[in-house]
Amino acid sequence: MNAQNIYNIIVAAGSGSRFGAELPKQYCLLDNRPVLMHTIDNMREALPNSQIIVVLNKDFIDYWIELCDKYSFKSPKVVEGGNTRWQSVKNAIDIIPTGAEVITVHDGARPIIDKNMVERLINALDNAQGAIPVVAVTDSLRQLNGDSSKPVDRELYRAVQTPQAFHAQRLIEAYSLPFDATFTDDASVMAALGYDVVLVDGDTYNIKITHPLDIEIAQLYMRQR
Ligand code: C5P
């Protein structure tokens, strides 16, 4: 496959309300540069010559342009985000040309991208409509039922990461469906059309920066690599 026909959507239009900082997590500094710049650079390294679209909240686009200037960083194409992650992905899908073969969708707040994992995802598309990285759950899990709860077998569950990779036309078709609150990631959008995805081994270092301490953890992981 020609890498130029792979389109990578990096969604970074969230407000990061769980992070507790003024600045959304994707703009916080990691090793002296905003998290999002690491994410974009690592995606460029994982899939050289592929296309990248970054989705930003409209109130932060001018700030991003300033940051790119300050850090001499060449921004990929920028698209305005929406009120939900689904809408943000859809806004990017809407500008992808018909020649696209593969679309990947990645959270801007996951700066550590393993090239081998991305290769596993793309290779898995030989036999599937979509491929998503997953890791085992290490905590014990309980299922809530009103005021009570019961233990469940964690071996039956996997935690889902990004990037998630799809045959372009299948994902475009899935995103033409109306929004549904059960869409938490792109694989769940594909499932609504009956398209299944295969699970590939994810990467425990591929954390989503959610809480302030995650910045320190990502820093440590990046230095180890
Ligand atoms: O909120 P959560 O951490 O699940 O968001 C996952 C990714 O989706 C983040 O990178 C976030 O910036 C992005 N997002 C978005 N547009 C939204 C909400 C979330 O691009 N409206």
Residues whose N, C-alpha, C, O or C-beta is under 5 A from the ligand:
A	BS01	C5P	V11 A12 A13 G14 V55 G81 G82 N83 T84 R85 S88 D107 G108 A109
